[in-house]
Amino acid sequence: MRCQRCVSLELRKFSAEINIHFPGYEGLAKPTVWVFPQVLVCLDCGFAQFSISQSELQRLAADDADLVRPQAA
C-alpha cells in the first residue's frame, strides 16, 4: 500500500482517540463525539487517514441534524 499524497511506502498504523466538535457557535451546546480509530500515517509526508465506525457515524448524524448549514454558493 502506498501513501495517497506522496506514494511513499512508509505507512504505519497507530491507535488514536479523536474528539469531534460540531462546527459554529451552535455546536458549542452539543456534546462532542469521541472516536477511537486506527489511523494510517505516512511517515514521509504526514498524510493521515482513518474511518469512523457506523455507530459513531450515526451519533454524528443524529447530533448534527438540527445545526444550521451555510448555503452553497
Secondary structure, 3 states (H helix, E strand, C coil): CCCCCCCCCCEEEEECCEEECCCHHHHCCCCCEEECCEEEEECCCCCEECCCCHHHHHHHHHHHCCCCCCCCC
